Amino acid sequence: MVAKIKTGRSILGAINYNEHKVRLDKAELIMAQGYLKEPTALSFSEKLNRLTDLADRNERTAVNTLHVSLNFAVGENLDRITLQKIADDYIQGLGFGGQPFLVYQHHDAGHPHLHIVTTNIKANGERISFHLLANKASEQSRKQIEQTYNLVKAEDQTNAHKLPIPVSLEKVIYGKSETKRSISNMLNEVLRTYKFTSLPELNAVLNRLNVTADRGSKDSRMYAKNGLVYWVTNERGNKLGVPIKASSIYGKPTLKTLEDRFRLNEVLRKPMKDQLVRAIDVALLNPTSKAKFAKDLNAQNIQVVFRQNEEGRIYGLTFVDHRSKAVFNGSDLGKAYSATMLTARFLNADSILHDHNEAHGHHDAKSSLVSNSILSEDQMSSNDSNVLDILFSEEHQDLSAIGKLQQRKRRKKRKGHSL
């Protein structure tokens, strides 16, 4: 079992994320511990108010929300009662046993997983510390649950194909649903699953989903203040509607928050580098064009993003490996994979292909000429001199050129002796 802990400042955002999945029939509320009604009888406001009422008892604590996902291995088809017991045991192990909490079972991935939402503010206003929660209490609770319920251990899920499969990402369609909610749900999943180390690398993932993160122009006030907004875009990348401030989105994916994640992802993505390089090397085994290179990698679920200026010159190149969910700038993989080096290879490949085609075209022309020169004996006897002149005209030109070159060399040699 893999446990992922996220703390935040918005109980509303955490509940709304899960309730949105419920409305899409991709999740269901299976447990409401500490509530007076059964889960199916609770309204949205009742789910929310039970937790916000506690959070309001400690106004000094800004980070008051706990949002946990418990991910089980593929094939571990656990019944609802077992999932409820696991959720309760895990919360007890965290030290949140006296807190009310909501448990959602999600059905939008290839593996069973739960989401748990609660608050760290007790009824008396005291705060439960989040310090070392993920590294100590969560790990101890997880290991105990794996043993009690005979689950696949997190340590045994080190291979990429055994790791929990993230929620399938869907493109944001402008006007199909509320913009802020659509961006928030999609962005939360991207930030959780993909490993990027810069804003362009993040946008390499987001742009494919019709969203872009924007700092504004370099001379704008927003850029100077390190502000960030998110836009919905169309298939051509054109911005639609009005931008959504990063600070207003659940989880607050502001530039400062992203920069912290950049540093973390720098370490987390390292094991994925070699696998990507091997795939690129295979695509470069033979001379290739830019289009074919992108097509060959796309067949392996690797996206190539070429960043070009207005003149069409490629100045940057980003690889999005959707297999490992790792994003790399070309130069981060090595000098040979930078935009400059790869562009040169594409140009060389185009030149080789052009020369190859020209050679074939010239060969075909000569073949046609030879075939047309296979004449009857009468035609050959009357036109033999013309035919021979045509067939050997190139050889005559070459011999003439060689003769002139030899003459020039002899003249230079005589001048050297005379000096």
N, C-alpha and C positions, 0 to 999 in steps of 0.2 A: 504494500500500500504506500502510495506517495501522498504526503500531506503538504499543502502549500498554504501559507498564511499571508494574509494581506491586512494591514491595519490602515485606517483612514479616518476622515473627519465627517463622513456623511452616511448616517444610517439609512437615510432616504435613498441615496444612490445605490447602496448595496442591496436593499430590498427591491428597488425598482429594476435592477439588473435581472434578478431572478424572476420577478413577476412578469417581466417582458417575455422571458422564455416560456413562462406558463401560458401567457396569452397566445403564443405561437405553437402551443401544444408540444414544446420541446422540453418541458420540465413540469414537475408537480410537487406541491407541498406535502410531504409525508409525515411531518412531525412539527408540533408547536409546543415545546416544553415550557411550562410556566404560564400558559394562557388558560383562560377560563372556558374556551370553546374548543370544539374539534377543529382540526385544520381546514376542513372543507366548509365550515360555517363562518370562518373569519373573513371580515372585509379587509380591504387594503389598509384603510385607516386604523383598524384595530391591530393589525400586524405591526404597523409603524409606531402607533402611539404607545404601545406597551414598552418598547425599547427607548423611544425618545423621552418618555416620562422619566426614566432612570437617568439618561444622559443629561437631562436638564438639572439634575440635583447636584451636579458638579460643573459649574460654569468655567472653572479654571482649566479643566482638561479639554483641550481641543481635539486630540486624537482619541476618539471614544468608540470606534467601530472595529469589530473583528469580523473578517470575512474569510472563511476557510474553505478550501476544496480538498476532499478526500478522493483520491483516484485509485481505482483497483485495476489489477491486471486484466488484459483481454481474456475472456473465458471464465472469469470469476462471476458467475451469474447468481448474485445473492438476492434472497427474497426480502420483501419490505421489512419484516420484523427483525431480521438480522441486521439490515442497514440501520434501523432505528437504534438497536442495541449498540452497534459500533459507534454511531454518532454520539450517543449518550456517554459511552465509556471514554471516548476521545475528549469530550468536553470536560468530563470529570478529571481526566488526567492533566488537562491544561490548568486546572484550578478554577474553572468557571462553573463548577457544579451547581451553585445556587442561583445562577443567572438564567433568565428566560432566553430561549433561542429558537430559531426557525431552521428546519432542515428541508432542503429541496433536492429531489432526485432529478438529475438531468438525463435526457435521452438523445442528445444531439451529437454524440461522439461514438467512436467504435469501442469504447470501454465504459464500464459502469463508474459513475462518480457522483458525489454529493457536494452540495454547497451549504455551509452553515453560517448563519448571520446572528450576531449577538453584540452586546456592549460590555465594556469593562468597568462600568460604573454600577456600584452596588446600590441597594435600596437605601442605605444610610449615607450615600454620597461618596463613600470611599472609592478609590481608584485601584483596579487590579493592574499591576505593572505589566507592560508588554516587553520589558527588558529580558533578553535571552529566551523569550517565549518559544521562538522557532527552533533555536539551537539546543535547548535543554528539555523543557517540559513537553514540547510537541514530539521530539524524537523518542523520549521515554514512553510516552503514551502510544505512539505509533508502533513501536517494537512490541509492547505488551499486547496490543490488539492483534498484530500479525500472529503472535504465538497463540493467543486465546482462540482465534477463529481460523487458524491454519491458513493464513493468507500468503500470497507470494510476497516475499520480502522486497523492500525498495532497493536493497543492495544487489538483488538478483536481476534487476531491470535496467542494467547499465547499457545494453545494446540499444541502439536507436530505434530498431523496429519493435522493441518490447516496451518502450516508454509509452505512457498514456498518450493517446492520439488527441490532439487539440480539437476544439470545436471547429467544424468546417466554417470557413469564412465566406460570407456572401458580400457581393458588391452593394454599396449604398446607392440606392436609386432615388434621385431627387423627387420629392413629392409623394413617394410611395408611403412613407411614414414620417413621423416627426423627426426633423433633422438632428436636433441635439441628441435625442435618444439613440438614433441610428448610429451616429458617429461614436457616441459613448460606448455602446455595446461592442461595436467592431473594434474600436481602439483598445478597449480593455483586453480583448482577446489577443490582439497583435502584440501589445506590450508584454503580455504574460508569456507568449510562446516564442516570439522571434528575438534573435540576438543581434542587435545593431549597435554601432558605436558613434553615430553621427546623425544629424538631421537629414542629410541627403540619403543615407542608408535607410533610415526609417521611411522616408518618402518613396523609396524604391518599392517598398512593400505596400504602403498606403495608396499610392497612385494607381496600382493595379485594382484597388477596391473602390476607386472613384472618390478618394479623399486625399487632401494634401495639407501638410503642416506648413504654416507660412509665418515668417518673422517680419514681413513687410520689406520695403526697399531700404537700402543701407542708410539713406538720409532721412528716414522716417523717425518719428518720435517712438513708435512701438519698437523698432529695432534698437534704438538707443537705450530703451528701458528694459531690454531683454524680454519683450512681450512675445506672445505666441497665440495664433488663432488657427482654427481648422476649418477648411472649406470642403463642401461637396463639389465634385467636378463631374463633367460629362466624359464620354469615351475619348474625346480629343484633349482632355486635360483643362478645358475651360472652366473657370469658377462659376458656380451657380448660387443664387440666393444670397444670404448674408452669412458672414463668418461667425463661428462659435468660439468664444474665449476659452482658452485652455483652463483657466482658473474656475470656470463654471461647470466643467465636465467632471463626472464621477472619477475619483482618484487623482484629480488635479494634475493632468499630464502637462505641466508648465515646462518651460525650458530648463529651469533649475532641477525639477524632478527628473527630466529626461537625461540631463548631464550626469546625475548620480547613477542612472541606469547605464549610460554609456560606459562608465568606468567599470561597472560590474560585468557587463556583457563582453568587455575586452578580454576578460579572463574566461568567461563561460564559453565563448565561441572557439577558443583555441583548439580543442580536440576535434573540431569539425573541419579544420583547414585542409588537412592532408587529403581527405576524401574529395573535397571540391577540386583541389589541384589535379588530382588524378583524372577526374572527369574532363577537366579542361584540356589536359595533355592529350587525351584520346581524341578530342574534337580537333586538335591541331596536328594530328599525325600526318595528314595530307594537306597540300595547299588548299586554302578555303577562302571564301568570300565572307564579308561581315554577315550577310543574311543567312548563309548556310551554317556558319559558326553558331549563330543564335538559335537556329532551327535544331541543330544537333544537340545542343545543351537543353533546349526546351523539351526534347524527347526524353531527357533524364530528369525532368521536373526541376530544371535549373533555369532561372530567368536572367537574362542579360539586359542591363539598362545602359544605353549609350547616352551620355550627356554631351550635347552639341551646342555650339554657339550659333549666332544668326547666319554665319557664313557656311554652316554645316560641318565645321571642323570638330572632331571628337576631342574633348578635353578631359573627360572623365568616364569611368566605366565601373559599374557596380554589378556584382553577382549576388542573386538571391537564391540560395539553395533551399527550396521548399521541402526537401527531404529531411534535413537536419534543422531547418528553421534558422539558419545562420546567414548573415549578410556580410559581405566583404567588398571593400573597395579593391579594384584590381591591383593597385600598387601594394596593398597590404599582404597580398599573396606572394609577392616577389617582383623584382624589377621586370622580369620577362612577361608579367601579366598586367603591366601598366597600360594605360590608354595609348601612350606613345609607341611602345614596343608592339602591341597587338595591331594597332593601325598600320604600322609599317609591314607587318606580316600579311595583313589583308591586302595591302597595295601590291606587295610582291606576289601574292597568290594570284591577284587579278592580272598582273603582268605575265605571269607564267601561263595562265589559262589563255590569255590573249595571244601569246607567242605560239602556244600549242595549236590554237584554232587557226592562226595564220599559216602555220606549217602544214596543217592538214589541208587548208584551202589551196596552198601552193602546190602541194602534192597532187591534189585532185585535178588541178589545172594542167599539170604536166602529164598526168595519166590520160586526161582527155585529149591533150595534144598528141600524145603518142598513139592513142587508139585511132584518132582521126587520121594519123599519118600512115596507117596500115592500108595502103592503096593497092589497086590492081597493078599487074606488071606493066601494062601499057601506060597507066597513070604515072607509075614510078619512073619509067624510062623517059617520059616527057617532062616530068616535074622534079626529077631527082635532085637537081641542084638547089631548087627552092626549098624543098623539104629538108634537105641536109642543113641548109642555112638556118632554117627555123629551129631545128632540133638542137643544133650546136651553137646557137647565137650566144647563149650565156657563157659557154666554155670559151668562145672567142673573146668575149668581153673580159673574162677573168684573165686569160693569157695576155691580152693587151695591157690590162692593168698591172699585171706582174712585170711585164717588160718595161713599162714606164717607171715602176718603182725601182727596178734594178739599174736603169739608166741614171736616175737621181742619185742612187747610192754611189755609182762609179764617179759621177761628177764631184760629189762631196769628198770622195777619197782622193781624187786628183788635186783638189784645192788644198786638202790637208798636207799632201806631199809638197806642193809648191811653196807653202808657208814654211 
